[in-house]
Amino acid sequence: PRPTRRPRPGLVVVPRRERAQQVASVLQALSQHLAAPPKLAVLTGGVSINPQLMRLRGGADIVVATPGRLLDVIERNGLRIGHVATLVLDEADRLLDLGFAEELARILRLLPARRQNLLFSATFPAPVQALAGQWLHDPLRVEVAAPQGVAEITQRAIRVDAPRRTQLLRHLIEQQKWTRTLVFVATKHGAETVADKLRKAGIEAEPFHGVLGQGKRSQVLIDFKAGRLQVVVATDLAARGIDIAQLPVVVNYDLPRSAVDYVHRIGRTGRAGESGLAVSFVTPASEAHWRLIEKRQGLSLPLEMLP
């Protein structure tokens, strides 16, 4: 039976609503065999706030939330966080990169002084180090290595004129028989354009970006995981919600803004012991930027030329 006195709750803050759903799914799986599974509440934007407020009636043991929606719920008196025992900042590097610093500061002011803080981050750049130094007291740093036996991600760089990138992408998909490919572009317009061109060429493709409605984004992910979609063309921001164990190929149609983003992108492939391939398209205008990414990642890849 559930204890008569509810333990102090935990709060998990994440940058994107898809990530919130992923975290909630993992927590539910971990707790399904407990005699009294914790009550879980997920608070994200893009959907009506009323069902989320209803879910919070009677309290919650664990709250998983994006910063903006969490503050909205607090302002509506739907939740108080002054007695939170554990705070988790998941994807701390992305929270800072996406400009949530002010909202995080507001959230922290509402939390009790005595609590446990945990920061999870795929990378540990200077802003995250500064955050850790500011918010953590004598922290223990844990680095999780890749499991033994995980295949290395094969990385390729191909020189191509910018107008011919879609033609090259089509060629690679058809010739290499790629069954599931995640393509990164710089803008939502680029995602729509590239996906449309691929569809006209007979390739099942869909765009994936932040302007799409939540229902559409969820359906794209379902179809991609089920193999009904061959290609998803995504922006960096939206792609944070894509977590697929068997994703054989990632393509940088547009190069990432930074070496850190490059790590996040190619890390989408080569998971769960599967082999992975990451292909970057390098145009004459982006070659200097590619060299900078190579330098910061300690890479030295030949720039291939395909006939």
Secondary structure, 3 states (H helix, E strand, C coil): CCCCCCCCCEEEECCCHHHHHHHHHHHHHHHCCCCCCCCEEEECCCCCCHHHHHHCCCCCCEEEECHHHHHHHHHCCCCCCCCCCEEEEECHHHHHHCCCHHHHHHHHHHCCCCCEEEEECCCCCHHHHHHHHHHCCCCCCCCCCCCCCCCCEEEEEEECCHHHHHHHHHHHHHHHCCCCEEEECCCHHHHHHHHHHHHHCCCCEEEECCCCCHHHHHHHHHHHHHCCCCEEEECHHHHCCCCCCCCCEEEECCCCCCHHHHHHHHCCCCCCCCCEEEEEEECHHHHHHHHHHHHHHCCCCCEECCC
